C-alpha cells in the first residue's frame, strides 16, 4: 500500500509507471475475481485507492503544488 507522502517524493515518470503497474494488477485481480479464483478480495479495494492516490499526486505535480 502506497502512502501519499511516498508518492509526492516520486517524479512524474515514476508515478506513470506505478499507475500502469497498479492498473495492470487491478485488471488481473478482477479477472481472478470473476473466475472465483481470488482469495484476497480486500486487495481490490486497496488497489483502487492506490490508483486514486497516484492520480491525485500526478494532478498535483501538473498543477504545480
C-alpha positions as CSV (number, residue, x, y, z in Angstrom):
1,X,0.0,0.0,0.0
2,X,1.4,3.4,-1.0
3,X,1.2,6.5,1.1
4,X,0.6,10.0,-0.2
5,X,3.9,11.1,1.3
6,X,5.8,8.4,-0.7
7,X,4.1,9.3,-3.9
8,X,4.8,13.0,-3.5
9,X,8.6,12.2,-3.5
10,X,8.4,10.5,-6.9
11,X,8.7,12.2,-10.2
12,X,6.1,12.1,-12.9
13,X,7.7,9.3,-14.9
14,X,7.8,7.0,-11.8
15,X,4.2,7.9,-11.0
16,X,3.1,7.0,-14.5
17,X,5.0,3.7,-14.2
18,X,3.4,2.9,-10.8
19,X,0.0,3.8,-12.3
20,X,0.5,1.4,-15.2
21,X,1.6,-1.4,-12.9
22,X,-1.3,-0.9,-10.5
23,X,-3.9,-0.8,-13.3
24,X,-2.5,-4.0,-14.8
25,X,-2.6,-5.7,-11.4
26,X,-6.2,-4.5,-10.8
27,X,-7.2,-6.0,-14.2
28,X,-5.6,-9.3,-13.3
29,X,-7.3,-9.3,-9.9
30,X,-10.7,-8.5,-11.4
31,X,-10.3,-11.4,-13.8
32,X,-9.4,-13.8,-10.9
33,X,-12.4,-12.5,-9.0
34,X,-14.7,-13.1,-12.0
35,X,-13.5,-16.7,-12.3
36,X,-13.8,-17.3,-8.5
37,X,-10.0,-17.7,-8.1
38,X,-9.3,-14.6,-6.0
39,X,-8.6,-15.3,-2.3
40,X,-7.6,-11.9,-1.1
41,X,-10.6,-9.8,-2.1
42,X,-9.6,-6.9,0.0
43,X,-6.7,-6.3,-2.4
44,X,-9.2,-4.9,-5.0
45,X,-10.2,-2.0,-2.7
46,X,-6.6,-1.3,-1.8
47,X,-5.5,-1.1,-5.4
48,X,-8.4,1.2,-6.3
49,X,-7.3,3.5,-3.5
50,X,-3.7,3.3,-4.6
51,X,-4.6,4.3,-8.1
52,X,-6.6,7.2,-6.9
53,X,-3.7,8.4,-4.7
54,X,-1.3,8.1,-7.7
55,X,-3.7,10.1,-9.9
56,X,-4.0,12.8,-7.3
57,X,-0.3,13.1,-6.9
58,X,0.1,13.3,-10.7
59,X,-2.5,16.1,-10.8
60,X,-0.8,18.0,-8.0
61,X,2.5,17.8,-9.9
62,X,0.8,19.1,-13.1
63,X,-0.8,22.0,-11.2
64,X,2.4,23.0,-9.5
65,X,1.6,22.2,-5.9
